[in-house]
Amino acid sequence: MKSGFLGLTPIQLTGLILGIAGLFLPLLLPIATLSTAGQIGLGIFIMAAIFWMFEPIPIYATSMLVIFLQVLMLSAQGPVYMDSELPVSNPVELREQNWQIPTEALRDDGTVLVSVEPGETQTVSVQVLDRNGQHAIVQSEELTTGHNIVTNPDHRLVNYQPNSYTDYIGTLANPIIILFLGGFMLAEASVKYNLDKNLTRYLLGPFGTRPRFIVLGLMLVTAVLSAFMSNTATAAMMVTVILPIIAQLEPEDRFKFGLALAIPIAANIGGITTPIGTPPNAIVIAALTEYGIDISFTDWIIIAAPLVLVMLVFSWWLLLTLFPPGSNRFDLKLEGKLNLSAKAIGLYVIFGVTVLLWITENQHGIPSSMVAFLPVAALVTGRILNKNDIRKLPWDVLWLMAGGISLGIGMSQTGLAEWMISGLDWGAMGYITLVLAFSIVAIAMSNFLSNTVTATLLMPMVISLQVSGVMGESFNLLITGIVVAVACSLAMVLPISTPPNAIAMSTGIIRTKDMAKMGIIVGVTGVLVILAYAVFYWPIVTS
Amino acid sequence: METSDIYILCIEDEQEVLDAVVRDLEKLEEQFPIETAISAEEARDVINKLMNEGKKIGLILCDHILPGENGVDLLIELHQNEKLHASKKVLLTGQAGLEDTVKALNKARLHHYIAKPWTKEDLNQVVIDLLTDYVIDQEEDILPFMRTLDANKLSESIRRRSVSDE
């Protein structure tokens, strides 16, 4: 129920006020070690983080707002940086090593800034011999006549080269977003022509009628579908599969808890399997690509699928141990007929070809985002999806991801990300500690926040650990990124942790404490499994 | 269970019958508050009051024989009201003739006809069915209704809404 001021709850209202205050805070209380752009970026970051946490506005709206503010305040064409140029002047050599420079260029610590190239300066120390109003005479061995001395060391362009605004708005067409668009359109068409249901029916057949194998089948099918469709849509569909089974059970049979929990758990875990499985994967891939590490669709599956399998089998075992089946057989009554209309067959072909091209990316080398345009173009060309279907796509999620990617770009461009990690002594942290730290923090955060938002907030830190080199040899950017992506999807303690959890809980079959118990065990095990893979498996497959 | 702002309105002039209806729908009342009226006039007042409070009426359950007016005409009149267009309309009666019923179907988009005497199961089934359609049609967040209404139909509708992870 909405109530109160502006229809916001007290918590949302607090978030709104804190967020707006956060936007201006760094500008009111400037931080000396951060460039002007860094302060602006910090304001945007604080606002976004608070808005994403308290949700006074929808999370996709926060993403759009982030892009808008970046375009306005950080881009080369925005009012802040439009037409601005870094004021420089060349030193005048009076005698050997004695220079006349503008007094304003002198900084308190006895250095001047020399512009090396746009966005980069170098510190040159000078010794002041004399100053007379506008000019100062200094002695320096390092200065040359060719040096461009920054005459205003506090200028907003010091150590910042603004991006074109197109870099920020262009995130909506980032290759990874296009990859998701392709995935969304395939999923939309699959739902429209009931391909997801029919696949479920065929795939569940071999698992027979024994309860424990039915649960295994349900979990595997859910995971496979959610690797290509959204976890949420898969969970909603699978709920319609388990409700009739639960109706066959005795009311006091605790097995129903296990059945109903199997769906969200498998859907959450299944999303890890492919790049398009769930949005946090996209945030991580986009951030790594920005830094020059390309992960192919195939690579991702090789990296993630073995972990998914272990987590699924573990959860299956755990569910059966906690909620053992009370009877020996169930009838899975899955009705339906394969749609054999021309359009449906067109979809099956497009679906098959696309998925095949995706998983064999390493063999043919065509980037998955390019392949993603095959379903985009073919599904509308074949009128398999029409105008209304296109309008129904989850555009909010594409914007959410685009905003996240854009925030990441801004944070590394402004030097903010690097500044944020500078407070901790990372050098003292070993590889194992780092993996543990990131996985625990990511799981803890995304239990309360959107998984995408968690990845968005953590990835800039990961990237700057690499850029700053504070951790030296023991740091592995690719693996740390994967740790974040995987951990974000393993948070499933609460109904609010993920949409599949919310759907399962809303059926009224499970109790919050069962979900919390399972979620905690899966989360803790997840951290250990992540650590094991990060130590023994990922270094082998990523080197 | 959180109470929603979707109301069920029962219009019936015989107090005993009205009580029976309310008693039979007891389980749904936790989520869908029931308002009652014993005449067409009172029904209009109740509707005005609810509309002014910004509430919605998900279902109108109406007897045919009302003092001075008949249920079919009342439903037709209410259907003209734009805010009640989406409300599901049920005629609960033993006396409406074919002609009246056809009129209600055509002019008030009557959704269901329940003949007296009814069984509790049937009545609940009908109301759950219609309210499920109503929330799928009208509500943005339908998860809170999974427990009381038709979970299967609601899940199916979530699947078709092209939802995604966040």
Interface residues (C-beta under 8 A of the other chain):
Chain A: M1 I59 F184 A187 E188 V191 D196 S230 N231 T232 A233 A236 M237 V239 T240 L243 P244 G271 T278 P279 K392 L393 P394 D396 V397 L400 S450 N451 T452 V453 T498 P499 P500 A502 I503 S506 T507 G508
Chain B: E2 D5 L143 P144 M146 R147 A151 N152 S155 E156 I158 R159 R160 R161 S162 V163 S164 D165 E166
